[in-house]
Amino acid sequence: MSEVDFVKCACPDCVCVIAPAKAVEQDGSLYCADACAHGHANGAGCDHVGCGCQG
C-alpha cells in the first residue's frame, strides 16, 4: 500500500490540500487548521490564501 502525499481538508467548505503529517487530526479526520477542525466555532476561517471557508 502506498502512502498519500496530500489530502483535502475534511472541512466541507474548505479548498485546502494538506500533507497528512502536518494536518490537525480531530475525530479521525484531517484538517488544515484548528478553525476547520473545531467547526469554525468563532466564525473564523482557516486564513489560508485563496480559501474563504467559514464552516
PDBQT receptor file of N, H, CA, C and O in Angstrom, charges set to zero:
ATOM      1  N   MET A   1       0.844  -1.174   0.000  1.00  0.00    +0.000 N 
ATOM      2  CA  MET A   1       0.000   0.000   0.000  1.00  0.00    +0.000 C 
ATOM      3  C   MET A   1       0.892   1.240   0.000  1.00  0.00    +0.000 C 
ATOM      4  O   MET A   1       1.881   1.297   0.730  1.00  0.00    +0.000 OA
ATOM      5  N   SER A   2       0.542   2.222  -0.812  1.00  0.00    +0.000 N 
ATOM      6  H   SER A   2      -0.261   2.175  -1.405  1.00  0.00    +0.000 HD
ATOM      7  CA  SER A   2       1.348   3.437  -0.879  1.00  0.00    +0.000 C 
ATOM      8  C   SER A   2       0.808   4.503   0.070  1.00  0.00    +0.000 C 
ATOM      9  O   SER A   2      -0.372   4.513   0.421  1.00  0.00    +0.000 OA
ATOM     10  N   GLU A   3       1.705   5.396   0.472  1.00  0.00    +0.000 N 
ATOM     11  H   GLU A   3       2.663   5.388   0.187  1.00  0.00    +0.000 HD
ATOM     12  CA  GLU A   3       1.314   6.493   1.336  1.00  0.00    +0.000 C 
ATOM     13  C   GLU A   3       0.739   7.630   0.501  1.00  0.00    +0.000 C 
ATOM     14  O   GLU A   3       1.100   7.799  -0.664  1.00  0.00    +0.000 OA
ATOM     15  N   VAL A   4      -0.149   8.400   1.099  1.00  0.00    +0.000 N 
ATOM     16  H   VAL A   4      -0.442   8.263   2.045  1.00  0.00    +0.000 HD
ATOM     17  CA  VAL A   4      -0.755   9.542   0.438  1.00  0.00    +0.000 C 
ATOM     18  C   VAL A   4       0.093  10.772   0.732  1.00  0.00    +0.000 C 
ATOM     19  O   VAL A   4       0.429  11.032   1.887  1.00  0.00    +0.000 OA
ATOM     20  N   ASP A   5       0.445  11.540  -0.315  1.00  0.00    +0.000 N 
ATOM     21  H   ASP A   5       0.172  11.329  -1.254  1.00  0.00    +0.000 HD
ATOM     22  CA  ASP A   5       1.255  12.735  -0.134  1.00  0.00    +0.000 C 
ATOM     23  C   ASP A   5       0.431  13.921   0.347  1.00  0.00    +0.000 C 
ATOM     24  O   ASP A   5       0.877  14.687   1.200  1.00  0.00    +0.000 OA
ATOM     25  N   PHE A   6      -0.786  14.073  -0.207  1.00  0.00    +0.000 N 
ATOM     26  H   PHE A   6      -1.148  13.451  -0.901  1.00  0.00    +0.000 HD
ATOM     27  CA  PHE A   6      -1.649  15.190   0.137  1.00  0.00    +0.000 C 
ATOM     28  C   PHE A   6      -3.096  14.739   0.203  1.00  0.00    +0.000 C 
ATOM     29  O   PHE A   6      -3.500  13.824  -0.514  1.00  0.00    +0.000 OA
ATOM     30  N   VAL A   7      -3.877  15.382   1.064  1.00  0.00    +0.000 N 
ATOM     31  H   VAL A   7      -3.549  16.126   1.647  1.00  0.00    +0.000 HD
ATOM     32  CA  VAL A   7      -5.304  15.106   1.179  1.00  0.00    +0.000 C 
ATOM     33  C   VAL A   7      -6.049  16.445   1.258  1.00  0.00    +0.000 C 
ATOM     34  O   VAL A   7      -5.474  17.464   1.640  1.00  0.00    +0.000 OA
ATOM     35  N   LYS A   8      -7.318  16.426   0.896  1.00  0.00    +0.000 N 
ATOM     36  H   LYS A   8      -7.785  15.598   0.586  1.00  0.00    +0.000 HD
ATOM     37  CA  LYS A   8      -8.145  17.617   1.025  1.00  0.00    +0.000 C 
ATOM     38  C   LYS A   8      -8.574  17.747   2.480  1.00  0.00    +0.000 C 
ATOM     39  O   LYS A   8      -8.877  16.750   3.134  1.00  0.00    +0.000 OA
ATOM     40  N   CYS A   9      -8.597  18.964   2.979  1.00  0.00    +0.000 N 
ATOM     41  H   CYS A   9      -8.350  19.774   2.447  1.00  0.00    +0.000 HD
ATOM     42  CA  CYS A   9      -9.076  19.234   4.326  1.00  0.00    +0.000 C 
ATOM     43  C   CYS A   9     -10.494  18.680   4.457  1.00  0.00    +0.000 C 
ATOM     44  O   CYS A   9     -11.286  18.796   3.522  1.00  0.00    +0.000 OA
ATOM     45  N   ALA A  10     -10.822  18.084   5.592  1.00  0.00    +0.000 N 
ATOM     46  H   ALA A  10     -10.179  17.990   6.351  1.00  0.00    +0.000 HD
ATOM     47  CA  ALA A  10     -12.130  17.464   5.811  1.00  0.00    +0.000 C 
ATOM     48  C   ALA A  10     -13.261  18.474   5.992  1.00  0.00    +0.000 C 
ATOM     49  O   ALA A  10     -14.430  18.088   5.988  1.00  0.00    +0.000 OA
ATOM     50  N   CYS A  11     -12.946  19.734   6.147  1.00  0.00    +0.000 N 
ATOM     51  H   CYS A  11     -11.996  20.047   6.149  1.00  0.00    +0.000 HD
ATOM     52  CA  CYS A  11     -13.974  20.780   6.246  1.00  0.00    +0.000 C 
ATOM     53  C   CYS A  11     -14.681  20.866   4.891  1.00  0.00    +0.000 C 
ATOM     54  O   CYS A  11     -14.018  21.059   3.872  1.00  0.00    +0.000 OA
ATOM     55  N   PRO A  12     -16.005  20.729   4.856  1.00  0.00    +0.000 N 
ATOM     56  CA  PRO A  12     -16.702  20.691   3.564  1.00  0.00    +0.000 C 
ATOM     57  C   PRO A  12     -16.583  21.973   2.742  1.00  0.00    +0.000 C 
ATOM     58  O   PRO A  12     -16.647  21.912   1.514  1.00  0.00    +0.000 OA
ATOM     59  N   ASP A  13     -16.414  23.121   3.378  1.00  0.00    +0.000 N 
ATOM     60  H   ASP A  13     -16.362  23.170   4.376  1.00  0.00    +0.000 HD
ATOM     61  CA  ASP A  13     -16.315  24.389   2.652  1.00  0.00    +0.000 C 
ATOM     62  C   ASP A  13     -14.880  24.766   2.293  1.00  0.00    +0.000 C 
ATOM     63  O   ASP A  13     -14.666  25.720   1.545  1.00  0.00    +0.000 OA
ATOM     64  N   CYS A  14     -13.911  24.048   2.803  1.00  0.00    +0.000 N 
ATOM     65  H   CYS A  14     -14.085  23.273   3.410  1.00  0.00    +0.000 HD
ATOM     66  CA  CYS A  14     -12.502  24.375   2.633  1.00  0.00    +0.000 C 
ATOM     67  C   CYS A  14     -11.960  23.798   1.323  1.00  0.00    +0.000 C 
ATOM     68  O   CYS A  14     -12.341  22.703   0.911  1.00  0.00    +0.000 OA
ATOM     69  N   VAL A  15     -11.071  24.546   0.680  1.00  0.00    +0.000 N 
ATOM     70  H   VAL A  15     -10.762  25.436   1.015  1.00  0.00    +0.000 HD
ATOM     71  CA  VAL A  15     -10.456  24.086  -0.568  1.00  0.00    +0.000 C 
ATOM     72  C   VAL A  15      -8.988  23.692  -0.380  1.00  0.00    +0.000 C 
ATOM     73  O   VAL A  15      -8.299  23.383  -1.352  1.00  0.00    +0.000 OA
ATOM     74  N   CYS A  16      -8.517  23.705   0.856  1.00  0.00    +0.000 N 
ATOM     75  H   CYS A  16      -9.077  23.956   1.646  1.00  0.00    +0.000 HD
ATOM     76  CA  CYS A  16      -7.102  23.437   1.126  1.00  0.00    +0.000 C 
ATOM     77  C   CYS A  16      -6.736  21.969   0.943  1.00  0.00    +0.000 C 
ATOM     78  O   CYS A  16      -7.524  21.071   1.237  1.00  0.00    +0.000 OA
ATOM     79  N   VAL A  17      -5.522  21.752   0.452  1.00  0.00    +0.000 N 
ATOM     80  H   VAL A  17      -4.882  22.482   0.213  1.00  0.00    +0.000 HD
ATOM     81  CA  VAL A  17      -4.932  20.426   0.308  1.00  0.00    +0.000 C 
ATOM     82  C   VAL A  17      -3.684  20.426   1.183  1.00  0.00    +0.000 C 
ATOM     83  O   VAL A  17      -2.854  21.331   1.103  1.00  0.00    +0.000 OA
ATOM     84  N   ILE A  18      -3.567  19.406   2.015  1.00  0.00    +0.000 N 
ATOM     85  H   ILE A  18      -4.242  18.671   2.080  1.00  0.00    +0.000 HD
ATOM     86  CA  ILE A  18      -2.513  19.388   3.036  1.00  0.00    +0.000 C 
ATOM     87  C   ILE A  18      -1.776  18.062   3.071  1.00  0.00    +0.000 C 
ATOM     88  O   ILE A  18      -2.288  17.038   2.618  1.00  0.00    +0.000 OA
ATOM     89  N   ALA A  19      -0.570  18.094   3.613  1.00  0.00    +0.000 N 
ATOM     90  H   ALA A  19      -0.154  18.926   3.981  1.00  0.00    +0.000 HD
ATOM     91  CA  ALA A  19       0.191  16.868   3.864  1.00  0.00    +0.000 C 
ATOM     92  C   ALA A  19      -0.334  16.261   5.163  1.00  0.00    +0.000 C 
ATOM     93  O   ALA A  19      -0.428  16.965   6.168  1.00  0.00    +0.000 OA
ATOM     94  N   PRO A  20      -0.671  14.993   5.169  1.00  0.00    +0.000 N 
ATOM     95  CA  PRO A  20      -1.207  14.364   6.382  1.00  0.00    +0.000 C 
ATOM     96  C   PRO A  20      -0.330  14.568   7.616  1.00  0.00    +0.000 C 
ATOM     97  O   PRO A  20      -0.848  14.685   8.727  1.00  0.00    +0.000 OA
ATOM     98  N   ALA A  21       0.976  14.612   7.437  1.00  0.00    +0.000 N 
ATOM     99  H   ALA A  21       1.396  14.517   6.534  1.00  0.00    +0.000 HD
ATOM    100  CA  ALA A  21       1.878  14.777   8.571  1.00  0.00    +0.000 C 
ATOM    101  C   ALA A  21       1.743  16.152   9.221  1.00  0.00    +0.000 C 
ATOM    102  O   ALA A  21       2.096  16.319  10.388  1.00  0.00    +0.000 OA
ATOM    103  N   LYS A  22       1.241  17.131   8.486  1.00  0.00    +0.000 N 
ATOM    104  H   LYS A  22       0.955  16.995   7.537  1.00  0.00    +0.000 HD
ATOM    105  CA  LYS A  22       1.100  18.491   9.022  1.00  0.00    +0.000 C 
ATOM    106  C   LYS A  22      -0.344  18.831   9.383  1.00  0.00    +0.000 C 
ATOM    107  O   LYS A  22      -0.630  19.945   9.822  1.00  0.00    +0.000 OA
ATOM    108  N   ALA A  23      -1.244  17.885   9.203  1.00  0.00    +0.000 N 
ATOM    109  H   ALA A  23      -1.012  16.980   8.847  1.00  0.00    +0.000 HD
ATOM    110  CA  ALA A  23      -2.666  18.125   9.435  1.00  0.00    +0.000 C 
ATOM    111  C   ALA A  23      -3.009  18.144  10.925  1.00  0.00    +0.000 C 
ATOM    112  O   ALA A  23      -2.282  17.613  11.764  1.00  0.00    +0.000 OA
ATOM    113  N   VAL A  24      -4.144  18.776  11.216  1.00  0.00    +0.000 N 
ATOM    114  H   VAL A  24      -4.735  19.207  10.534  1.00  0.00    +0.000 HD
ATOM    115  CA  VAL A  24      -4.729  18.740  12.551  1.00  0.00    +0.000 C 
ATOM    116  C   VAL A  24      -5.748  17.609  12.535  1.00  0.00    +0.000 C 
ATOM    117  O   VAL A  24      -6.695  17.641  11.749  1.00  0.00    +0.000 OA
ATOM    118  N   GLU A  25      -5.565  16.611  13.391  1.00  0.00    +0.000 N 
ATOM    119  H   GLU A  25      -4.796  16.585  14.030  1.00  0.00    +0.000 HD
ATOM    120  CA  GLU A  25      -6.480  15.475  13.415  1.00  0.00    +0.000 C 
ATOM    121  C   GLU A  25      -7.550  15.688  14.481  1.00  0.00    +0.000 C 
ATOM    122  O   GLU A  25      -7.249  16.019  15.628  1.00  0.00    +0.000 OA
ATOM    123  N   GLN A  26      -8.801  15.491  14.081  1.00  0.00    +0.000 N 
ATOM    124  H   GLN A  26      -9.045  15.222  13.149  1.00  0.00    +0.000 HD
ATOM    125  CA  GLN A  26      -9.934  15.633  15.001  1.00  0.00    +0.000 C 
ATOM    126  C   GLN A  26     -10.944  14.548  14.657  1.00  0.00    +0.000 C 
ATOM    127  O   GLN A  26     -11.433  14.490  13.529  1.00  0.00    +0.000 OA
ATOM    128  N   ASP A  27     -11.255  13.703  15.604  1.00  0.00    +0.000 N 
ATOM    129  H   ASP A  27     -10.858  13.750  16.521  1.00  0.00    +0.000 HD
ATOM    130  CA  ASP A  27     -12.248  12.631  15.412  1.00  0.00    +0.000 C 
ATOM    131  C   ASP A  27     -11.977  11.776  14.179  1.00  0.00    +0.000 C 
ATOM    132  O   ASP A  27     -12.906  11.379  13.475  1.00  0.00    +0.000 OA
ATOM    133  N   GLY A  28     -10.713  11.497  13.923  1.00  0.00    +0.000 N 
ATOM    134  H   GLY A  28      -9.958  11.820  14.495  1.00  0.00    +0.000 HD
ATOM    135  CA  GLY A  28     -10.335  10.632  12.816  1.00  0.00    +0.000 C 
ATOM    136  C   GLY A  28     -10.267  11.300  11.451  1.00  0.00    +0.000 C 
ATOM    137  O   GLY A  28      -9.973  10.642  10.453  1.00  0.00    +0.000 OA
ATOM    138  N   SER A  29     -10.534  12.600  11.398  1.00  0.00    +0.000 N 
ATOM    139  H   SER A  29     -10.773  13.135  12.209  1.00  0.00    +0.000 HD
ATOM    140  CA  SER A  29     -10.465  13.337  10.136  1.00  0.00    +0.000 C 
ATOM    141  C   SER A  29      -9.278  14.291  10.168  1.00  0.00    +0.000 C 
ATOM    142  O   SER A  29      -8.819  14.690  11.238  1.00  0.00    +0.000 OA
ATOM    143  N   LEU A  30      -8.785  14.656   8.979  1.00  0.00    +0.000 N 
ATOM    144  H   LEU A  30      -9.158  14.332   8.110  1.00  0.00    +0.000 HD
ATOM    145  CA  LEU A  30      -7.635  15.547   8.869  1.00  0.00    +0.000 C 
ATOM    146  C   LEU A  30      -8.068  16.916   8.369  1.00  0.00    +0.000 C 
ATOM    147  O   LEU A  30      -8.813  17.028   7.395  1.00  0.00    +0.000 OA
ATOM    148  N   TYR A  31      -7.594  17.956   9.047  1.00  0.00    +0.000 N 
ATOM    149  H   TYR A  31      -6.989  17.865   9.838  1.00  0.00    +0.000 HD
ATOM    150  CA  TYR A  31      -7.955  19.335   8.733  1.00  0.00    +0.000 C 
ATOM    151  C   TYR A  31      -6.693  20.163   8.540  1.00  0.00    +0.000 C 
ATOM    152  O   TYR A  31      -5.617  19.802   9.017  1.00  0.00    +0.000 OA
ATOM    153  N   CYS A  32      -6.843  21.294   7.822  1.00  0.00    +0.000 N 
ATOM    154  H   CYS A  32      -7.717  21.588   7.434  1.00  0.00    +0.000 HD
ATOM    155  CA  CYS A  32      -5.691  22.147   7.546  1.00  0.00    +0.000 C 
ATOM    156  C   CYS A  32      -5.384  23.107   8.692  1.00  0.00    +0.000 C 
ATOM    157  O   CYS A  32      -4.272  23.626   8.778  1.00  0.00    +0.000 OA
ATOM    158  N   ALA A  33      -6.351  23.349   9.568  1.00  0.00    +0.000 N 
ATOM    159  H   ALA A  33      -7.255  22.927   9.498  1.00  0.00    +0.000 HD
ATOM    160  CA  ALA A  33      -6.163  24.319  10.644  1.00  0.00    +0.000 C 
ATOM    161  C   ALA A  33      -7.089  24.003  11.812  1.00  0.00    +0.000 C 
ATOM    162  O   ALA A  33      -8.075  23.281  11.657  1.00  0.00    +0.000 OA
ATOM    163  N   ASP A  34      -6.769  24.543  12.967  1.00  0.00    +0.000 N 
ATOM    164  H   ASP A  34      -5.969  25.129  13.093  1.00  0.00    +0.000 HD
ATOM    165  CA  ASP A  34      -7.609  24.352  14.151  1.00  0.00    +0.000 C 
ATOM    166  C   ASP A  34      -9.029  24.862  13.921  1.00  0.00    +0.000 C 
ATOM    167  O   ASP A  34      -9.989  24.250  14.391  1.00  0.00    +0.000 OA
ATOM    168  N   ALA A  35      -9.172  25.987  13.198  1.00  0.00    +0.000 N 
ATOM    169  H   ALA A  35      -8.393  26.484  12.817  1.00  0.00    +0.000 HD
ATOM    170  CA  ALA A  35     -10.506  26.543  12.950  1.00  0.00    +0.000 C 
ATOM    171  C   ALA A  35     -11.388  25.535  12.225  1.00  0.00    +0.000 C 
ATOM    172  O   ALA A  35     -12.554  25.364  12.582  1.00  0.00    +0.000 OA
ATOM    173  N   CYS A  36     -10.854  24.876  11.226  1.00  0.00    +0.000 N 
ATOM    174  H   CYS A  36      -9.907  25.015  10.935  1.00  0.00    +0.000 HD
ATOM    175  CA  CYS A  36     -11.617  23.863  10.490  1.00  0.00    +0.000 C 
ATOM    176  C   CYS A  36     -11.903  22.647  11.388  1.00  0.00    +0.000 C 
ATOM    177  O   CYS A  36     -13.015  22.119  11.397  1.00  0.00    +0.000 OA
ATOM    178  N   ALA A  37     -10.909  22.224  12.122  1.00  0.00    +0.000 N 
ATOM    179  H   ALA A  37     -10.005  22.653  12.115  1.00  0.00    +0.000 HD
ATOM    180  CA  ALA A  37     -11.044  21.037  12.969  1.00  0.00    +0.000 C 
ATOM    181  C   ALA A  37     -12.096  21.219  14.054  1.00  0.00    +0.000 C 
ATOM    182  O   ALA A  37     -12.717  20.250  14.492  1.00  0.00    +0.000 OA
ATOM    183  N   HIS A  38     -12.294  22.449  14.484  1.00  0.00    +0.000 N 
ATOM    184  H   HIS A  38     -11.789  23.236  14.128  1.00  0.00    +0.000 HD
ATOM    185  CA  HIS A  38     -13.248  22.711  15.567  1.00  0.00    +0.000 C 
ATOM    186  C   HIS A  38     -14.535  23.358  15.067  1.00  0.00    +0.000 C 
ATOM    187  O   HIS A  38     -15.251  23.995  15.839  1.00  0.00    +0.000 OA
ATOM    188  N   GLY A  39     -14.830  23.198  13.787  1.00  0.00    +0.000 N 
ATOM    189  H   GLY A  39     -14.248  22.680  13.160  1.00  0.00    +0.000 HD
ATOM    190  CA  GLY A  39     -16.105  23.627  13.236  1.00  0.00    +0.000 C 
ATOM    191  C   GLY A  39     -16.302  25.131  13.138  1.00  0.00    +0.000 C 
ATOM    192  O   GLY A  39     -17.438  25.605  13.113  1.00  0.00    +0.000 OA
ATOM    193  N   HIS A  40     -15.215  25.883  13.081  1.00  0.00    +0.000 N 
ATOM    194  H   HIS A  40     -14.293  25.498  13.101  1.00  0.00    +0.000 HD
ATOM    195  CA  HIS A  40     -15.296  27.342  12.952  1.00  0.00    +0.000 C 
ATOM    196  C   HIS A  40     -16.161  27.939  14.058  1.00  0.00    +0.000 C 
ATOM    197  O   HIS A  40     -17.038  28.763  13.799  1.00  0.00    +0.000 OA
ATOM    198  N   ALA A  41     -15.905  27.517  15.279  1.00  0.00    +0.000 N 
ATOM    199  H   ALA A  41     -15.192  26.847  15.489  1.00  0.00    +0.000 HD
ATOM    200  CA  ALA A  41     -16.714  27.902  16.436  1.00  0.00    +0.000 C 
ATOM    201  C   ALA A  41     -16.892  29.410  16.575  1.00  0.00    +0.000 C 
ATOM    202  O   ALA A  41     -17.961  29.861  16.986  1.00  0.00    +0.000 OA
ATOM    203  N   ASN A  42     -15.890  30.187  16.250  1.00  0.00    +0.000 N 
ATOM    204  H   ASN A  42     -15.021  29.821  15.916  1.00  0.00    +0.000 HD
ATOM    205  CA  ASN A  42     -15.976  31.644  16.375  1.00  0.00    +0.000 C 
ATOM    206  C   ASN A  42     -16.179  32.325  15.024  1.00  0.00    +0.000 C 
ATOM    207  O   ASN A  42     -16.021  33.541  14.908  1.00  0.00    +0.000 OA
ATOM    208  N   GLY A  43     -16.526  31.547  14.011  1.00  0.00    +0.000 N 
ATOM    209  H   GLY A  43     -16.654  30.560  14.105  1.00  0.00    +0.000 HD
ATOM    210  CA  GLY A  43     -16.731  32.101  12.683  1.00  0.00    +0.000 C 
ATOM    211  C   GLY A  43     -15.445  32.410  11.929  1.00  0.00    +0.000 C 
ATOM    212  O   GLY A  43     -15.478  33.015  10.858  1.00  0.00    +0.000 OA
ATOM    213  N   ALA A  44     -14.320  31.996  12.485  1.00  0.00    +0.000 N 
ATOM    214  H   ALA A  44     -14.293  31.504  13.355  1.00  0.00    +0.000 HD
ATOM    215  CA  ALA A  44     -13.029  32.249  11.852  1.00  0.00    +0.000 C 
ATOM    216  C   ALA A  44     -12.750  31.221  10.764  1.00  0.00    +0.000 C 
ATOM    217  O   ALA A  44     -13.065  30.040  10.913  1.00  0.00    +0.000 OA
ATOM    218  N   GLY A  45     -12.156  31.685   9.665  1.00  0.00    +0.000 N 
ATOM    219  H   GLY A  45     -11.901  32.645   9.543  1.00  0.00    +0.000 HD
ATOM    220  CA  GLY A  45     -11.742  30.783   8.605  1.00  0.00    +0.000 C 
ATOM    221  C   GLY A  45     -10.359  30.223   8.890  1.00  0.00    +0.000 C 
ATOM    222  O   GLY A  45      -9.771  30.502   9.935  1.00  0.00    +0.000 OA
ATOM    223  N   CYS A  46      -9.850  29.446   7.970  1.00  0.00    +0.000 N 
ATOM    224  H   CYS A  46     -10.328  29.220   7.121  1.00  0.00    +0.000 HD
ATOM    225  CA  CYS A  46      -8.527  28.843   8.154  1.00  0.00    +0.000 C 
ATOM    226  C   CYS A  46      -7.405  29.841   7.862  1.00  0.00    +0.000 C 
ATOM    227  O   CYS A  46      -6.256  29.611   8.237  1.00  0.00    +0.000 OA
ATOM    228  N   ASP A  47      -7.739  30.954   7.190  1.00  0.00    +0.000 N 
ATOM    229  H   ASP A  47      -8.673  31.141   6.886  1.00  0.00    +0.000 HD
ATOM    230  CA  ASP A  47      -6.787  32.022   6.864  1.00  0.00    +0.000 C 
ATOM    231  C   ASP A  47      -5.735  31.628   5.834  1.00  0.00    +0.000 C 
ATOM    232  O   ASP A  47      -4.717  32.310   5.715  1.00  0.00    +0.000 OA
ATOM    233  N   HIS A  48      -5.949  30.556   5.093  1.00  0.00    +0.000 N 
ATOM    234  H   HIS A  48      -6.775  30.002   5.189  1.00  0.00    +0.000 HD
ATOM    235  CA  HIS A  48      -5.028  30.200   4.027  1.00  0.00    +0.000 C 
ATOM    236  C   HIS A  48      -5.400  30.969   2.756  1.00  0.00    +0.000 C 
ATOM    237  O   HIS A  48      -6.582  31.154   2.466  1.00  0.00    +0.000 OA
ATOM    238  N   VAL A  49      -4.421  31.403   2.021  1.00  0.00    +0.000 N 
ATOM    239  H   VAL A  49      -3.461  31.252   2.256  1.00  0.00    +0.000 HD
ATOM    240  CA  VAL A  49      -4.623  32.185   0.814  1.00  0.00    +0.000 C 
ATOM    241  C   VAL A  49      -5.529  31.437  -0.164  1.00  0.00    +0.000 C 
ATOM    242  O   VAL A  49      -5.303  30.264  -0.461  1.00  0.00    +0.000 OA
ATOM    243  N   GLY A  50      -6.544  32.121  -0.654  1.00  0.00    +0.000 N 
ATOM    244  H   GLY A  50      -6.728  33.074  -0.413  1.00  0.00    +0.000 HD
ATOM    245  CA  GLY A  50      -7.447  31.540  -1.634  1.00  0.00    +0.000 C 
ATOM    246  C   GLY A  50      -8.594  30.735  -1.067  1.00  0.00    +0.000 C 
ATOM    247  O   GLY A  50      -9.428  30.242  -1.826  1.00  0.00    +0.000 OA
ATOM    248  N   CYS A  51      -8.662  30.589   0.231  1.00  0.00    +0.000 N 
ATOM    249  H   CYS A  51      -7.985  30.990   0.848  1.00  0.00    +0.000 HD
ATOM    250  CA  CYS A  51      -9.735  29.806   0.853  1.00  0.00    +0.000 C 
ATOM    251  C   CYS A  51     -10.623  30.741   1.671  1.00  0.00    +0.000 C 
ATOM    252  O   CYS A  51     -10.134  31.516   2.494  1.00  0.00    +0.000 OA
ATOM    253  N   GLY A  52     -11.908  30.659   1.440  1.00  0.00    +0.000 N 
ATOM    254  H   GLY A  52     -12.305  30.030   0.771  1.00  0.00    +0.000 HD
ATOM    255  CA  GLY A  52     -12.849  31.513   2.146  1.00  0.00    +0.000 C 
ATOM    256  C   GLY A  52     -13.744  30.742   3.094  1.00  0.00    +0.000 C 
ATOM    257  O   GLY A  52     -14.844  31.199   3.405  1.00  0.00    +0.000 OA
ATOM    258  N   CYS A  53     -13.306  29.593   3.559  1.00  0.00    +0.000 N 
ATOM    259  H   CYS A  53     -12.412  29.222   3.307  1.00  0.00    +0.000 HD
ATOM    260  CA  CYS A  53     -14.171  28.774   4.411  1.00  0.00    +0.000 C 
ATOM    261  C   CYS A  53     -14.480  29.480   5.722  1.00  0.00    +0.000 C 
ATOM    262  O   CYS A  53     -13.644  30.184   6.288  1.00  0.00    +0.000 OA
ATOM    263  N   GLN A  54     -15.680  29.274   6.175  1.00  0.00    +0.000 N 
ATOM    264  H   GLN A  54     -16.359  28.703   5.715  1.00  0.00    +0.000 HD
ATOM    265  CA  GLN A  54     -16.123  29.800   7.474  1.00  0.00    +0.000 C 
ATOM    266  C   GLN A  54     -16.937  28.738   8.213  1.00  0.00    +0.000 C 
ATOM    267  O   GLN A  54     -17.580  29.028   9.222  1.00  0.00    +0.000 OA
ATOM    268  N   GLY A  55     -16.902  27.509   7.702  1.00  0.00    +0.000 N 
ATOM    269  H   GLY A  55     -16.380  27.274   6.883  1.00  0.00    +0.000 HD
ATOM    270  CA  GLY A  55     -17.648  26.425   8.335  1.00  0.00    +0.000 C 
ATOM    271  C   GLY A  55     -18.963  26.332   7.728  1.00  0.00    +0.000 C 
ATOM    272  O   GLY A  55     -19.763  25.479   8.113  1.00  0.00    +0.000 OA
TER     273      GLY A  55
